[in-house]
């Protein structure tokens, strides 16, 4: 949300919306003329988000169940802004996810994606995945080059790194595995 230039009347989609915190922050910015749609895969989080919306009187928000890799439950070419915070790394095929984001964004440079995620200095193969590290968005991380390449393969031509910070160094303690650097990045991409 930090780099998202959200305007009054915008339609915003938050991928991996959880209990709805970013959805509600965005809803305050789009005002009554706008709409914010939270997408989550887990029914428990959707239930909690809907309860929070009801409790706090948000009428310009909606929470939908969806697998962001398969089909984001939003119409084609209908969204001004897609936001996501460390959720795309939980998908197994990032390119499919970015293709779905591209599909729902408005064309002609009117639709934009602002996401934060983690990238790694060295990808690990699927056999070496640690469940805890996967759930922490670490073992599903791509290198920065492969992450950006996935965005471009999905159709985005204008990809910009807005921020980049060392998140952690990971040493699995195994003799045959080198230390990995995990970096937090914020990326902006515009649909042409």
Secondary structure, DSSP 8 states (H G I E B T S, - for coil): -TT----TT-EEEEET-TTSHHHHHHHHHHTTTSEEEEEES-HHHHHHHHHHHHHHT--SEEEEE--TTT--SS-TT-BSEEEEES-GGGSS-HHHHHHHHHHHB-TTTT-EEEEEEEEESS---GGG--HHHHHTTSTT---HHHHHHHHHHTT--EEEEEEEEEEEEE----TTS--EEEEEEEEEEE--
